[in-house]
Amino acid sequence: MTNVDERDGGRASMRTPVLVVLLLVTGVVVGGGAAYLLMSRGGTSAADADTCGAYDTVEVTVGPELYGTVLMALEKSAPECTRVEPDMRPGVDVAKGVSLGGALPDIWIPESRYLTTQAYIGRVRPRVVARSLAHTPVLLVGGSAAKQFDSWGDAEGSGLVSVPDPESSVAGTLAVVAPQAEARAVGRSAADARQVVVPFAQTYGARRSRGDDDEVTPVMFPRSSPRLVVTTEQELAAAQGRTDLRDLTPAVGAPVLDFPLAVSEDAPPAAREVARSLADWLGSPEGRAELNAQGLRATGDRSSPTSGVTTILHTPSGGAISSTVQSWRTLAVPSSILAVVDASGSMDFSAGQGTRMDLLADAAGIGLSFLPDHARVGLWIFSIDKGGPSQDWRELEPIRRLDDLRFGRTQRYALRQRVDELSSLTGGGTGLYDTALAAYEEAVRSYRPHYSNAVVLLTDGQNDDPGSIGLPALLAQLKALRDPERPVRLVGIAISGDADLAALKQMSHATGGEAYLAAQPQDVLEVFAKAVLSR
């Protein structure tokens, strides 16, 4: 962003130690969004004003791991007559903002090159002027009871690895794609390597649903724990009070945070000079020593006293990483579903080798088989007065975890029994609107963090309860109940063209959900999977 400023004519004099301490104390604490001025390295403001007259403002946004070192580098190397505004922001946050139409910083130093690709920032094309300013390997770390695995795939498939959220952590992302990066070296096919994400993500989701692994650090487990933690070499070097911690990264190699230096096409000319000066200083003996002091490897360093990693795994393409993280998002966030099934008389209509309800029940039984134990599922049915006078819905099973044990049976078993009963429970008209509101209210009350919370409403008809709430009032109440901080989606599934798909869409959209058409009852399972997985 070009900004020629003449108000103070240059950069005020500040000695390096004082400035860096000030910025580390204030900037690191507040994180992204704070900007500080780095001005000229010597002289007085008056002298700078006489010399410069005007100066360019250059934004420099840096990932947290390298931020402190970059501040020092800028103070020692930034060109005269240039004002630099540093900002500490995770690269994932910057990339997300750019992909949504935001501007790139003039100079951007994210944690990994994949964040600069089209898969993450769209058609914006920054110029990468240095492929790596520093690097730190991603490690698997454990205490005395933990063991080293032969490969990342073996470790992640063991259920013993805790990983930072790959949707917000670059180290977490690189760990998730490590099985793909190592595949050829360990003799695993590309398809098999991609499949490793399934058990890894589901284990992660199960732990998060219990409140575990909210914050992943090298020292999070006791010495006797067999668990491994995904961390970086820099974080391990900074870990305090745990002399038992060991680098247990597979010998095949490690992914790496490589900190590229990118300059925006729209940056002022001074940005290129700042970038060159920054890269030169970090490559100097003084800069390399400072990187090492901060637990980072300088360019060309092949080893470190902190870990035994000497082999670096190739980072997959941005597209491959983005696809894997999307799969992770779907698999790792467990579902909390209130399934609400139309049990009106029209569900007895013939549909091939059975009724509509027969086919729906078959699909529900299959669907239950694929949901993990930590998924939460409840079941309602509805038709006019199905639950008694003036109540169109009836609860068959409340929302519980599928492995929840009550009265000698799990929730999964109880739901299977209820599904087998569905075909015997049909009759009456379609009390759609009152049921939709009651189900959404129940799902909001039963909201669980770390879950994808949803009401899945399946119907083959239109609301024909004359005493029910009207559609406009229903939509208003659904919108009033919606809370972006505690999101619950209503997902509608219209079974056949007889259903009121337009009304289902309006109800779903009011809650941030979507509605789908299963043109034939036998399509319900496929549509249900699509609906549930649309996060």
Secondary structure as a PSIPRED ss2 file (coil, helix, strand):
# PSIPRED VFORMAT (PSIPRED V4.0)

   1 M C   1.000  0.000  0.000
   2 T C   1.000  0.000  0.000
   3 N C   1.000  0.000  0.000
   4 V E   0.000  0.000  1.000
   5 D E   0.000  0.000  1.000
   6 E C   1.000  0.000  0.000
   7 R C   1.000  0.000  0.000
   8 D C   1.000  0.000  0.000
   9 G C   1.000  0.000  0.000
  10 G C   1.000  0.000  0.000
  11 R C   1.000  0.000  0.000
  12 A C   1.000  0.000  0.000
  13 S C   1.000  0.000  0.000
  14 M C   1.000  0.000  0.000
  15 R C   1.000  0.000  0.000
  16 T H   0.000  1.000  0.000
  17 P H   0.000  1.000  0.000
  18 V H   0.000  1.000  0.000
  19 L H   0.000  1.000  0.000
  20 V H   0.000  1.000  0.000
  21 V H   0.000  1.000  0.000
  22 L H   0.000  1.000  0.000
  23 L H   0.000  1.000  0.000
  24 L H   0.000  1.000  0.000
  25 V H   0.000  1.000  0.000
  26 T H   0.000  1.000  0.000
  27 G H   0.000  1.000  0.000
  28 V H   0.000  1.000  0.000
  29 V H   0.000  1.000  0.000
  30 V H   0.000  1.000  0.000
  31 G C   1.000  0.000  0.000
  32 G C   1.000  0.000  0.000
  33 G C   1.000  0.000  0.000
  34 A C   1.000  0.000  0.000
  35 A C   1.000  0.000  0.000
  36 Y C   1.000  0.000  0.000
  37 L C   1.000  0.000  0.000
  38 L E   0.000  0.000  1.000
  39 M C   1.000  0.000  0.000
  40 S C   1.000  0.000  0.000
  41 R C   1.000  0.000  0.000
  42 G C   1.000  0.000  0.000
  43 G C   1.000  0.000  0.000
  44 T C   1.000  0.000  0.000
  45 S H   0.000  1.000  0.000
  46 A H   0.000  1.000  0.000
  47 A H   0.000  1.000  0.000
  48 D H   0.000  1.000  0.000
  49 A H   0.000  1.000  0.000
  50 D H   0.000  1.000  0.000
  51 T H   0.000  1.000  0.000
  52 C H   0.000  1.000  0.000
  53 G C   1.000  0.000  0.000
  54 A C   1.000  0.000  0.000
  55 Y E   0.000  0.000  1.000
  56 D E   0.000  0.000  1.000
  57 T E   0.000  0.000  1.000
  58 V E   0.000  0.000  1.000
  59 E E   0.000  0.000  1.000
  60 V E   0.000  0.000  1.000
  61 T E   0.000  0.000  1.000
  62 V E   0.000  0.000  1.000
  63 G C   1.000  0.000  0.000
  64 P H   0.000  1.000  0.000
  65 E H   0.000  1.000  0.000
  66 L H   0.000  1.000  0.000
  67 Y H   0.000  1.000  0.000
  68 G H   0.000  1.000  0.000
  69 T H   0.000  1.000  0.000
  70 V H   0.000  1.000  0.000
  71 L H   0.000  1.000  0.000
  72 M H   0.000  1.000  0.000
  73 A H   0.000  1.000  0.000
  74 L H   0.000  1.000  0.000
  75 E H   0.000  1.000  0.000
  76 K H   0.000  1.000  0.000
  77 S H   0.000  1.000  0.000
  78 A C   1.000  0.000  0.000
  79 P C   1.000  0.000  0.000
  80 E C   1.000  0.000  0.000
  81 C C   1.000  0.000  0.000
  82 T E   0.000  0.000  1.000
  83 R E   0.000  0.000  1.000
  84 V E   0.000  0.000  1.000
  85 E E   0.000  0.000  1.000
  86 P E   0.000  0.000  1.000
  87 D E   0.000  0.000  1.000
  88 M E   0.000  0.000  1.000
  89 R C   1.000  0.000  0.000
  90 P C   1.000  0.000  0.000
  91 G H   0.000  1.000  0.000
  92 V H   0.000  1.000  0.000
  93 D H   0.000  1.000  0.000
  94 V H   0.000  1.000  0.000
  95 A H   0.000  1.000  0.000
  96 K H   0.000  1.000  0.000
  97 G H   0.000  1.000  0.000
  98 V H   0.000  1.000  0.000
  99 S H   0.000  1.000  0.000
 100 L C   1.000  0.000  0.000
 101 G C   1.000  0.000  0.000
 102 G C   1.000  0.000  0.000
 103 A C   1.000  0.000  0.000
 104 L C   1.000  0.000  0.000
 105 P C   1.000  0.000  0.000
 106 D C   1.000  0.000  0.000
 107 I E   0.000  0.000  1.000
 108 W E   0.000  0.000  1.000
 109 I E   0.000  0.000  1.000
 110 P C   1.000  0.000  0.000
 111 E C   1.000  0.000  0.000
 112 S C   1.000  0.000  0.000
 113 R H   0.000  1.000  0.000
 114 Y H   0.000  1.000  0.000
 115 L H   0.000  1.000  0.000
 116 T H   0.000  1.000  0.000
 117 T C   1.000  0.000  0.000
 118 Q H   0.000  1.000  0.000
 119 A H   0.000  1.000  0.000
 120 Y H   0.000  1.000  0.000
 121 I H   0.000  1.000  0.000
 122 G C   1.000  0.000  0.000
 123 R C   1.000  0.000  0.000
 124 V C   1.000  0.000  0.000
 125 R C   1.000  0.000  0.000
 126 P C   1.000  0.000  0.000
 127 R E   0.000  0.000  1.000
 128 V E   0.000  0.000  1.000
 129 V E   0.000  0.000  1.000
 130 A E   0.000  0.000  1.000
 131 R C   1.000  0.000  0.000
 132 S C   1.000  0.000  0.000
 133 L C   1.000  0.000  0.000
 134 A E   0.000  0.000  1.000
 135 H E   0.000  0.000  1.000
 136 T E   0.000  0.000  1.000
 137 P E   0.000  0.000  1.000
 138 V E   0.000  0.000  1.000
 139 L E   0.000  0.000  1.000
 140 L E   0.000  0.000  1.000
 141 V E   0.000  0.000  1.000
 142 G E   0.000  0.000  1.000
 143 G C   1.000  0.000  0.000
 144 S C   1.000  0.000  0.000
 145 A C   1.000  0.000  0.000
 146 A C   1.000  0.000  0.000
 147 K C   1.000  0.000  0.000
 148 Q C   1.000  0.000  0.000
 149 F C   1.000  0.000  0.000
 150 D C   1.000  0.000  0.000
 151 S C   1.000  0.000  0.000
 152 W H   0.000  1.000  0.000
 153 G H   0.000  1.000  0.000
 154 D H   0.000  1.000  0.000
 155 A H   0.000  1.000  0.000
 156 E H   0.000  1.000  0.000
 157 G H   0.000  1.000  0.000
 158 S C   1.000  0.000  0.000
 159 G C   1.000  0.000  0.000
 160 L C   1.000  0.000  0.000
 161 V E   0.000  0.000  1.000
 162 S E   0.000  0.000  1.000
 163 V C   1.000  0.000  0.000
 164 P C   1.000  0.000  0.000
 165 D C   1.000  0.000  0.000
 166 P C   1.000  0.000  0.000
 167 E C   1.000  0.000  0.000
 168 S C   1.000  0.000  0.000
 169 S C   1.000  0.000  0.000
 170 V H   0.000  1.000  0.000
 171 A H   0.000  1.000  0.000
 172 G H   0.000  1.000  0.000
 173 T H   0.000  1.000  0.000
 174 L H   0.000  1.000  0.000
 175 A H   0.000  1.000  0.000
 176 V H   0.000  1.000  0.000
 177 V H   0.000  1.000  0.000
 178 A H   0.000  1.000  0.000
 179 P H   0.000  1.000  0.000
 180 Q H   0.000  1.000  0.000
 181 A H   0.000  1.000  0.000
 182 E H   0.000  1.000  0.000
 183 A H   0.000  1.000  0.000
 184 R H   0.000  1.000  0.000
 185 A H   0.000  1.000  0.000
 186 V H   0.000  1.000  0.000
 187 G C   1.000  0.000  0.000
 188 R C   1.000  0.000  0.000
 189 S C   1.000  0.000  0.000
 190 A H   0.000  1.000  0.000
 191 A H   0.000  1.000  0.000
 192 D H   0.000  1.000  0.000
 193 A H   0.000  1.000  0.000
 194 R H   0.000  1.000  0.000
 195 Q H   0.000  1.000  0.000
 196 V C   1.000  0.000  0.000
 197 V H   0.000  1.000  0.000
 198 V H   0.000  1.000  0.000
 199 P H   0.000  1.000  0.000
 200 F H   0.000  1.000  0.000
 201 A H   0.000  1.000  0.000
 202 Q H   0.000  1.000  0.000
 203 T H   0.000  1.000  0.000
 204 Y H   0.000  1.000  0.000
 205 G H   0.000  1.000  0.000
 206 A H   0.000  1.000  0.000
 207 R H   0.000  1.000  0.000
 208 R H   0.000  1.000  0.000
 209 S H   0.000  1.000  0.000
 210 R C   1.000  0.000  0.000
 211 G C   1.000  0.000  0.000
 212 D C   1.000  0.000  0.000
 213 D C   1.000  0.000  0.000
 214 D C   1.000  0.000  0.000
 215 E C   1.000  0.000  0.000
 216 V C   1.000  0.000  0.000
 217 T C   1.000  0.000  0.000
 218 P C   1.000  0.000  0.000
 219 V C   1.000  0.000  0.000
 220 M C   1.000  0.000  0.000
 221 F C   1.000  0.000  0.000
 222 P C   1.000  0.000  0.000
 223 R C   1.000  0.000  0.000
 224 S C   1.000  0.000  0.000
 225 S C   1.000  0.000  0.000
 226 P C   1.000  0.000  0.000
 227 R C   1.000  0.000  0.000
 228 L E   0.000  0.000  1.000
 229 V E   0.000  0.000  1.000
 230 V E   0.000  0.000  1.000
 231 T E   0.000  0.000  1.000
 232 T E   0.000  0.000  1.000
 233 E H   0.000  1.000  0.000
 234 Q H   0.000  1.000  0.000
 235 E H   0.000  1.000  0.000
 236 L H   0.000  1.000  0.000
 237 A H   0.000  1.000  0.000
 238 A H   0.000  1.000  0.000
 239 A C   1.000  0.000  0.000
 240 Q C   1.000  0.000  0.000
 241 G C   1.000  0.000  0.000
 242 R C   1.000  0.000  0.000
 243 T C   1.000  0.000  0.000
 244 D C   1.000  0.000  0.000
 245 L C   1.000  0.000  0.000
 246 R E   0.000  0.000  1.000
 247 D E   0.000  0.000  1.000
 248 L C   1.000  0.000  0.000
 249 T C   1.000  0.000  0.000
 250 P C   1.000  0.000  0.000
 251 A C   1.000  0.000  0.000
 252 V C   1.000  0.000  0.000
 253 G C   1.000  0.000  0.000
 254 A E   0.000  0.000  1.000
 255 P C   1.000  0.000  0.000
 256 V E   0.000  0.000  1.000
 257 L E   0.000  0.000  1.000
 258 D C   1.000  0.000  0.000
 259 F C   1.000  0.000  0.000
 260 P C   1.000  0.000  0.000
 261 L E   0.000  0.000  1.000
 262 A E   0.000  0.000  1.000
 263 V E   0.000  0.000  1.000
 264 S C   1.000  0.000  0.000
 265 E C   1.000  0.000  0.000
 266 D C   1.000  0.000  0.000
 267 A C   1.000  0.000  0.000
 268 P C   1.000  0.000  0.000
 269 P H   0.000  1.000  0.000
 270 A H   0.000  1.000  0.000
 271 A H   0.000  1.000  0.000
 272 R H   0.000  1.000  0.000
 273 E H   0.000  1.000  0.000
 274 V H   0.000  1.000  0.000
 275 A H   0.000  1.000  0.000
 276 R H   0.000  1.000  0.000
 277 S H   0.000  1.000  0.000
 278 L H   0.000  1.000  0.000
 279 A H   0.000  1.000  0.000
 280 D H   0.000  1.000  0.000
 281 W H   0.000  1.000  0.000
 282 L H   0.000  1.000  0.000
 283 G H   0.000  1.000  0.000
 284 S C   1.000  0.000  0.000
 285 P H   0.000  1.000  0.000
 286 E H   0.000  1.000  0.000
 287 G H   0.000  1.000  0.000
 288 R H   0.000  1.000  0.000
 289 A H   0.000  1.000  0.000
 290 E H   0.000  1.000  0.000
 291 L H   0.000  1.000  0.000
 292 N H   0.000  1.000  0.000
 293 A H   0.000  1.000  0.000
 294 Q C   1.000  0.000  0.000
 295 G C   1.000  0.000  0.000
 296 L C   1.000  0.000  0.000
 297 R E   0.000  0.000  1.000
 298 A E   0.000  0.000  1.000
 299 T C   1.000  0.000  0.000
 300 G C   1.000  0.000  0.000
 301 D C   1.000  0.000  0.000
 302 R C   1.000  0.000  0.000
 303 S C   1.000  0.000  0.000
 304 S C   1.000  0.000  0.000
 305 P C   1.000  0.000  0.000
 306 T C   1.000  0.000  0.000
 307 S C   1.000  0.000  0.000
 308 G C   1.000  0.000  0.000
 309 V C   1.000  0.000  0.000
 310 T C   1.000  0.000  0.000
 311 T C   1.000  0.000  0.000
 312 I E   0.000  0.000  1.000
 313 L C   1.000  0.000  0.000
 314 H C   1.000  0.000  0.000
 315 T C   1.000  0.000  0.000
 316 P C   1.000  0.000  0.000
 317 S C   1.000  0.000  0.000
 318 G H   0.000  1.000  0.000
 319 G H   0.000  1.000  0.000
 320 A H   0.000  1.000  0.000
 321 I H   0.000  1.000  0.000
 322 S H   0.000  1.000  0.000
 323 S H   0.000  1.000  0.000
 324 T H   0.000  1.000  0.000
 325 V H   0.000  1.000  0.000
 326 Q H   0.000  1.000  0.000
 327 S H   0.000  1.000  0.000
 328 W H   0.000  1.000  0.000
 329 R H   0.000  1.000  0.000
 330 T H   0.000  1.000  0.000
 331 L H   0.000  1.000  0.000
 332 A H   0.000  1.000  0.000
 333 V C   1.000  0.000  0.000
 334 P C   1.000  0.000  0.000
 335 S E   0.000  0.000  1.000
 336 S E   0.000  0.000  1.000
 337 I E   0.000  0.000  1.000
 338 L E   0.000  0.000  1.000
 339 A E   0.000  0.000  1.000
 340 V E   0.000  0.000  1.000
 341 V E   0.000  0.000  1.000
 342 D E   0.000  0.000  1.000
 343 A C   1.000  0.000  0.000
 344 S C   1.000  0.000  0.000
 345 G H   0.000  1.000  0.000
 346 S H   0.000  1.000  0.000
 347 M H   0.000  1.000  0.000
 348 D H   0.000  1.000  0.000
 349 F C   1.000  0.000  0.000
 350 S E   0.000  0.000  1.000
 351 A E   0.000  0.000  1.000
 352 G C   1.000  0.000  0.000
 353 Q C   1.000  0.000  0.000
 354 G E   0.000  0.000  1.000
 355 T E   0.000  0.000  1.000
 356 R H   0.000  1.000  0.000
 357 M H   0.000  1.000  0.000
 358 D H   0.000  1.000  0.000
 359 L H   0.000  1.000  0.000
 360 L H   0.000  1.000  0.000
 361 A H   0.000  1.000  0.000
 362 D H   0.000  1.000  0.000
 363 A H   0.000  1.000  0.000
 364 A H   0.000  1.000  0.000
 365 G H   0.000  1.000  0.000
 366 I H   0.000  1.000  0.000
 367 G H   0.000  1.000  0.000
 368 L H   0.000  1.000  0.000
 369 S H   0.000  1.000  0.000
 370 F H   0.000  1.000  0.000
 371 L C   1.000  0.000  0.000
 372 P C   1.000  0.000  0.000
 373 D C   1.000  0.000  0.000
 374 H C   1.000  0.000  0.000
 375 A C   1.000  0.000  0.000
 376 R E   0.000  0.000  1.000
 377 V E   0.000  0.000  1.000
 378 G E   0.000  0.000  1.000
 379 L E   0.000  0.000  1.000
 380 W E   0.000  0.000  1.000
 381 I E   0.000  0.000  1.000
 382 F E   0.000  0.000  1.000
 383 S C   1.000  0.000  0.000
 384 I C   1.000  0.000  0.000
 385 D C   1.000  0.000  0.000
 386 K C   1.000  0.000  0.000
 387 G C   1.000  0.000  0.000
 388 G C   1.000  0.000  0.000
 389 P C   1.000  0.000  0.000
 390 S C   1.000  0.000  0.000
 391 Q C   1.000  0.000  0.000
 392 D C   1.000  0.000  0.000
 393 W E   0.000  0.000  1.000
 394 R E   0.000  0.000  1.000
 395 E E   0.000  0.000  1.000
 396 L E   0.000  0.000  1.000
 397 E E   0.000  0.000  1.000
 398 P E   0.000  0.000  1.000
 399 I E   0.000  0.000  1.000
 400 R E   0.000  0.000  1.000
 401 R E   0.000  0.000  1.000
 402 L C   1.000  0.000  0.000
 403 D C   1.000  0.000  0.000
 404 D C   1.000  0.000  0.000
 405 L E   0.000  0.000  1.000
 406 R E   0.000  0.000  1.000
 407 F C   1.000  0.000  0.000
 408 G C   1.000  0.000  0.000
 409 R E   0.000  0.000  1.000
 410 T E   0.000  0.000  1.000
 411 Q H   0.000  1.000  0.000
 412 R H   0.000  1.000  0.000
 413 Y H   0.000  1.000  0.000
 414 A H   0.000  1.000  0.000
 415 L H   0.000  1.000  0.000
 416 R H   0.000  1.000  0.000
 417 Q H   0.000  1.000  0.000
 418 R H   0.000  1.000  0.000
 419 V H   0.000  1.000  0.000
 420 D H   0.000  1.000  0.000
 421 E H   0.000  1.000  0.000
 422 L H   0.000  1.000  0.000
 423 S H   0.000  1.000  0.000
 424 S H   0.000  1.000  0.000
 425 L C   1.000  0.000  0.000
 426 T C   1.000  0.000  0.000
 427 G C   1.000  0.000  0.000
 428 G C   1.000  0.000  0.000
 429 G C   1.000  0.000  0.000
 430 T C   1.000  0.000  0.000
 431 G C   1.000  0.000  0.000
 432 L H   0.000  1.000  0.000
 433 Y H   0.000  1.000  0.000
 434 D H   0.000  1.000  0.000
 435 T H   0.000  1.000  0.000
 436 A H   0.000  1.000  0.000
 437 L H   0.000  1.000  0.000
 438 A H   0.000  1.000  0.000
 439 A H   0.000  1.000  0.000
 440 Y H   0.000  1.000  0.000
 441 E H   0.000  1.000  0.000
 442 E H   0.000  1.000  0.000
 443 A H   0.000  1.000  0.000
 444 V H   0.000  1.000  0.000
 445 R H   0.000  1.000  0.000
 446 S C   1.000  0.000  0.000
 447 Y C   1.000  0.000  0.000
 448 R C   1.000  0.000  0.000
 449 P C   1.000  0.000  0.000
 450 H C   1.000  0.000  0.000
 451 Y C   1.000  0.000  0.000
 452 S E   0.000  0.000  1.000
 453 N E   0.000  0.000  1.000
 454 A E   0.000  0.000  1.000
 455 V E   0.000  0.000  1.000
 456 V E   0.000  0.000  1.000
 457 L E   0.000  0.000  1.000
 458 L E   0.000  0.000  1.000
 459 T E   0.000  0.000  1.000
 460 D C   1.000  0.000  0.000
 461 G C   1.000  0.000  0.000
 462 Q C   1.000  0.000  0.000
 463 N C   1.000  0.000  0.000
 464 D C   1.000  0.000  0.000
 465 D C   1.000  0.000  0.000
 466 P C   1.000  0.000  0.000
 467 G C   1.000  0.000  0.000
 468 S C   1.000  0.000  0.000
 469 I C   1.000  0.000  0.000
 470 G C   1.000  0.000  0.000
 471 L H   0.000  1.000  0.000
 472 P H   0.000  1.000  0.000
 473 A H   0.000  1.000  0.000
 474 L H   0.000  1.000  0.000
 475 L H   0.000  1.000  0.000
 476 A H   0.000  1.000  0.000
 477 Q H   0.000  1.000  0.000
 478 L H   0.000  1.000  0.000
 479 K H   0.000  1.000  0.000
 480 A H   0.000  1.000  0.000
 481 L H   0.000  1.000  0.000
 482 R C   1.000  0.000  0.000
 483 D C   1.000  0.000  0.000
 484 P C   1.000  0.000  0.000
 485 E C   1.000  0.000  0.000
 486 R C   1.000  0.000  0.000
 487 P C   1.000  0.000  0.000
 488 V E   0.000  0.000  1.000
 489 R E   0.000  0.000  1.000
 490 L E   0.000  0.000  1.000
 491 V E   0.000  0.000  1.000
 492 G E   0.000  0.000  1.000
 493 I E   0.000  0.000  1.000
 494 A E   0.000  0.000  1.000
 495 I E   0.000  0.000  1.000
 496 S C   1.000  0.000  0.000
 497 G C   1.000  0.000  0.000
 498 D C   1.000  0.000  0.000
 499 A C   1.000  0.000  0.000
 500 D C   1.000  0.000  0.000
 501 L H   0.000  1.000  0.000
 502 A H   0.000  1.000  0.000
 503 A H   0.000  1.000  0.000
 504 L H   0.000  1.000  0.000
 505 K H   0.000  1.000  0.000
 506 Q H   0.000  1.000  0.000
 507 M H   0.000  1.000  0.000
 508 S H   0.000  1.000  0.000
 509 H H   0.000  1.000  0.000
 510 A H   0.000  1.000  0.000
 511 T C   1.000  0.000  0.000
 512 G C   1.000  0.000  0.000
 513 G C   1.000  0.000  0.000
 514 E C   1.000  0.000  0.000
 515 A E   0.000  0.000  1.000
 516 Y E   0.000  0.000  1.000
 517 L E   0.000  0.000  1.000
 518 A E   0.000  0.000  1.000
 519 A C   1.000  0.000  0.000
 520 Q C   1.000  0.000  0.000
 521 P H   0.000  1.000  0.000
 522 Q H   0.000  1.000  0.000
 523 D H   0.000  1.000  0.000
 524 V H   0.000  1.000  0.000
 525 L H   0.000  1.000  0.000
 526 E H   0.000  1.000  0.000
 527 V H   0.000  1.000  0.000
 528 F H   0.000  1.000  0.000
 529 A H   0.000  1.000  0.000
 530 K H   0.000  1.000  0.000
 531 A H   0.000  1.000  0.000
 532 V H   0.000  1.000  0.000
 533 L H   0.000  1.000  0.000
 534 S C   1.000  0.000  0.000
 535 R C   1.000  0.000  0.000
